[in-house]
Amino acid sequence: MLTPVALHPQFEEGTTLDRFLLETLRDHPEATGQFVTLINQVTLAAKLVSARVNRAGLAGMFGATGTMNIQGEYVQKMDVYANETFKRALEHAGVVCMIVSEEEEEIIGIPAPFTPGNYVFAMDPLDGSSNIDTNASIGTIFAVFRRKSASGQGEPGDVLRSGREMVAAGYVVYGAGTVLVLSTGQGVHGFTLDPSVGEFFLSHHDIRLSPETRSYSCNEAYSGSWDTRLQGWLSATKDPAAGWSARYIGSLVGDFHRNLVKGGVFLYPPSRKSPSGKLRLLYEAFPLAFLVEQAGGSATDGRVNILDRTLGSLHERTPLYIGNRDAVEEITRLLTT
């Protein structure tokens, strides 16, 4: 069970996500309400996916479909359900002009007769879905940009841009409980779903990374093909005197969430199998980097800050080192000297 963070006086116990957003908007008189509607639609989709995840076995949703997505990965049945659920929740609400999904090769436009809105929504609908058969943590990761184009369906330039231009990012973890973690650039806040009433309640106000935690998360099975400097760093962490521990779930959103709450660093370096890195820049690395910086941490690709990158293609891949600032900076220095 996660330990709740003390609430700001403005937010008493029992604060719903909807109330939290409305209270936050009081500081933005220029707001039109589209962003609140967008997040409400995200939470609707998250509730539907959470319910289906919790009864996946009974609903016949375990296992693969037998097809592969644009990433060259086998599609799980729950991938399809999550992708369609988030698309359906967002496309009719008049808040997004386009959607980008890990599961689809091209930009997803807003079909008639629905009206395009002011935002771009990029998502990994169900990260770690291959873990669902073993009841391990899985989740949804998303990034939100404000459109650049004036109107209509949007243009490629609305999404092919710097990570610094995000206006919000978040993820949903479907585990022992369902937790939505969100940032609009004013700290990182966690909301836990109470299934008995169907509401997300503020449970973790202003999450901050613990700078002292010496914990790493990575797939060490690939370490034989990593940069020798990184291999040296990893070897040094195994010295008992260094005080490091290893914690690895094998689900990006699960590992990141644990490190965000407990402290630590997550590594996914390039390898012979994935020389350009495996994780997607737009809807995995960008949103998690946005969150970690808001929580006092850091994220790089081993050379530069992730958020300083500019997206070149929808499904561009990247290495990722993310978590406690000191550890990430140390790894980056090693890899650039």
Helices and strands as residue ranges (DSSP letters): H 17-25, H 34-54, E 64-68, E 74-76, H 77-91, E 96-101, E 108-109, E 119-127, G 129-134, E 138-146, G 156-158, G 163-165, E 166-174, E 178-183, E 189-194, E 199-204, E 215-217, G 220-225, H 228-237, G 240-242, E 245-246, H 252-262, E 265-268, E 279-280, I 281-285, H 286-294, E 298-300, G 306-308, E 317-318, E 320-323, H 325-335
